[in-house]
Every structure is written in C-alpha cells, then in structure tokens.
Amino acid sequence: MNDCIFCRIIKGEIPSKKVYEDDLIVAIEDIAPKAPLHLLLIPKQHFSNCLDMQKQHEATVGHVFRIAGKLATERGLSEGGFRLVQNNGEAAGQSVFHLHIHLLAGRELQWPPG
C-alpha cells in the first residue's frame, strides 16, 4: 500500500524510533504517546485490521503477542502490568488502517478504556 504510513515506515521511507524489528514485525515508539510507554507493534504484511486476517496469518498474531511480552519484560513491566490494544474501525479509534497493537504502560490505566 503506497499511501499507508506504516507501510512507508516499514520500508524506511518515513523515519521512526524502532525498538524492535524482525522478518515479521516492527515495533516503534508512538509519536503521540497516550502513556509514558507507548509502543506500536506492526506486522510487516499489510492488513487493514484483524478482519483482513485469515487462518494462515495466525502465526503472525502469535508472534506479535510474544514480542509484546518480550518488550514489556525487557522494560521491567511484567510485574506492574501493561495493556495491549488493537482497534478495528474508526468508531473504535483506529486512525491508521494497517493492523497494529498498542503496548501501553507506565501509569495506572483505567477500565473501561475510552
């Protein structure tokens, strides 16, 4: 997707603060953080949201969650807690239509969100 900001970040066309990258995903710092720690974990394959994913993509989803746990643990969050969020559609707060997971931590997170 030529106009997708996350696809352009993945290609290196737009600078970002990458904190992790492998063959399947990239993790970056959010440019408008909603918590002291706000990372975005983005699959390199373009999906608009989870509704685009098929059975053959299940390994990617598992990988994203495993890496989210790894990044949280590396930052000392395994005891205090963190939140993972994935929005689907404008009414849910999705503003970039490329599947991504928000990793939020560093303050008390309220429930229910938004």
MOJOUR-V573211 format. One record per pair of residues at least 12 apart in sequence whose ideal C-beta (glycine too) atoms are under 10 Angstrom apart, sorted by the first residue. I is the first residue (numbers start at 1). J is the second residue. D is the distance in Angstrom with one decimal. If there is no record, write none. Layout:
((I J D) (I J D))
This chain:
((1 46 5.1) (1 48 9.0) (1 97 8.8) (1 98 7.3) (4 46 6.3) (4 48 9.2) (4 96 7.5) (4 97 7.3) (4 98 5.1) (5 95 9.7) (5 96 5.8) (5 97 9.6) (5 98 7.6) (6 26 8.5) (6 28 8.9) (6 40 8.0) (6 42 5.1) (6 43 9.0) (6 44 9.2) (6 46 7.9) (6 96 5.8) (6 97 9.0) (6 98 3.9) (6 99 8.7) (6 100 6.5) (7 42 9.1) (7 44 8.6) (7 45 9.7) (7 46 5.7) (7 96 10.0) (7 98 6.4) (8 98 9.9) (9 26 7.1) (9 28 6.6) (9 40 9.2) (9 42 7.4) (9 96 9.8) (9 98 9.2) (10 25 9.1) (10 26 5.6) (10 28 9.5) (10 42 6.8) (10 43 9.0) (10 44 5.3) (10 45 9.4) (10 46 8.8) (10 98 8.8) (11 44 9.4) (15 28 9.9) (16 28 4.3) (16 29 7.4) (16 30 9.7) (16 31 8.0) (16 40 8.9) (16 42 9.6) (17 29 4.1) (17 30 9.2) (17 31 8.4) (17 39 9.4) (19 39 6.2) (19 40 9.6) (19 41 9.5) (19 71 6.7) (19 74 9.1) (19 75 9.3) (19 103 9.7) (20 39 8.3) (20 41 7.8) (20 67 6.3) (20 68 9.6) (20 70 8.0) (20 71 6.1) (20 74 9.2) (21 42 9.8) (21 44 8.8) (21 67 10.0) (22 44 8.9) (22 63 8.2) (22 67 7.7) (23 44 7.4) (23 63 9.4) (24 42 10.0) (24 43 6.4) (24 44 6.1) (24 45 7.8) (24 59 8.1) (24 60 5.7) (24 63 5.2) (24 64 7.8) (24 67 8.6) (25 40 10.0) (25 41 5.8) (25 42 6.2) (25 43 5.3) (25 44 6.2) (25 45 9.2) (25 60 7.5) (25 63 6.5) (25 64 5.7) (25 67 6.2) (25 68 9.5) (25 100 9.4) (25 101 9.1) (26 40 8.6) (26 41 7.8) (26 42 5.3) (26 43 8.5) (26 44 6.5) (26 67 9.9) (26 100 9.7) (27 39 5.3) (27 40 6.8) (27 41 4.8) (27 42 7.3) (27 64 9.0) (27 67 6.7) (27 68 8.1) (27 70 9.6) (27 71 6.1) (27 100 9.5) (27 101 9.0) (27 103 7.7) (28 40 5.3) (28 41 8.5) (28 42 7.1) (28 100 9.2) (30 100 9.6) (30 102 7.2) (30 103 9.1) (30 104 8.9) (32 95 9.7) (33 102 9.7) (33 104 8.4) (33 106 9.0) (34 83 10.0) (34 85 9.3) (34 102 7.7) (34 104 6.3) (34 107 9.3) (34 109 9.4) (34 113 9.7) (34 114 9.7) (35 82 8.8) (35 83 8.1) (35 102 8.9) (35 103 9.1) (35 104 4.3) (35 105 6.1) (35 106 5.2) (35 107 5.4) (35 108 9.6) (35 109 7.0) (36 104 8.9) (36 105 7.2) (36 106 2.9) (36 107 5.8) (37 71 9.1) (37 72 8.5) (37 75 6.4) (37 77 7.3) (37 82 7.5) (37 103 7.1) (37 104 6.8) (37 105 4.4) (37 106 4.4) (37 107 8.9) (38 102 6.6) (38 103 7.3) (38 104 5.5) (38 105 8.2) (38 106 8.3) (39 67 9.9) (39 68 8.0) (39 71 6.3) (39 72 8.9) (39 75 9.0) (39 82 9.5) (39 84 9.9) (39 100 9.8) (39 101 8.6) (39 102 7.4) (39 103 4.3) (39 104 8.2) (39 105 8.9) (40 96 8.7) (40 98 9.8) (40 100 4.9) (40 101 7.2) (40 102 6.1) (40 103 7.7) (41 63 9.4) (41 64 5.1) (41 65 8.6) (41 67 6.3) (41 68 5.6) (41 71 7.8) (41 84 8.3) (41 86 9.4) (41 99 9.6) (41 100 6.4) (41 101 4.4) (41 102 8.1) (41 103 6.4) (42 64 8.6) (42 96 9.0) (42 98 6.6) (42 99 7.5) (42 100 4.5) (42 101 8.0) (43 57 8.2) (43 60 5.3) (43 61 8.3) (43 63 8.4) (43 64 6.4) (43 98 8.1) (43 99 5.8) (43 100 7.8) (43 101 9.0) (44 60 8.8) (44 98 9.9) (45 57 7.5) (45 60 6.8) (45 98 9.5) (45 99 8.7) (46 97 9.2) (46 98 5.7) (46 99 8.0) (47 60 8.6) (47 61 9.8) (47 97 9.2) (47 98 7.1) (47 99 4.1) (47 100 9.4) (48 88 8.8) (48 89 9.3) (48 94 8.7) (48 96 9.7) (48 97 4.7) (48 98 7.0) (48 99 7.0) (49 86 7.7) (49 87 7.6) (49 88 4.3) (49 89 6.8) (49 92 8.8) (49 94 6.3) (49 97 6.8) (49 98 8.5) (49 99 5.5) (49 100 9.1) (50 86 6.4) (50 87 9.6) (50 88 5.8) (50 99 6.3) (51 88 6.4) (51 89 8.5) (51 99 9.3) (52 88 9.8) (52 97 9.5) (52 98 9.8) (52 99 7.2) (53 99 7.3) (57 99 9.4) (60 99 9.0) (61 86 9.6) (61 99 9.0) (61 101 9.2) (64 84 8.9) (64 86 9.0) (64 99 8.7) (64 100 8.9) (64 101 5.6) (64 103 10.0) (65 84 7.2) (65 101 7.7) (67 101 9.3) (67 103 9.4) (68 82 8.1) (68 84 5.6) (68 101 6.2) (68 102 9.5) (68 103 5.3) (69 82 9.0) (69 84 9.0) (69 103 9.4) (71 103 6.4) (71 105 9.9) (72 84 8.8) (72 103 6.4) (72 105 6.7) (75 103 9.1) (75 105 7.3) (75 106 8.7) (76 105 9.4) (77 103 8.7) (77 104 10.0) (77 105 4.8) (77 106 8.0) (80 105 7.3) (80 106 8.7) (80 108 9.8) (81 105 7.0) (81 108 9.2) (81 109 7.8) (82 103 6.1) (82 104 6.5) (82 105 3.7) (82 106 8.4) (82 109 8.2) (83 102 7.6) (83 103 7.6) (83 104 4.6) (83 105 7.0) (83 109 5.1) (83 111 9.2) (83 113 7.8) (84 101 5.5) (84 102 6.9) (84 103 5.9) (84 104 7.8) (84 105 9.9) (85 100 9.5) (85 101 7.0) (85 102 4.3) (85 103 8.4) (85 104 6.7) (85 109 9.6) (85 113 7.2) (85 114 9.4) (86 99 7.2) (86 100 7.3) (86 101 5.1) (86 102 7.4) (87 99 9.7) (87 100 8.7) (87 101 9.6) (87 102 8.0) (87 114 9.5) (92 114 8.9) (93 113 9.0) (93 114 6.4))
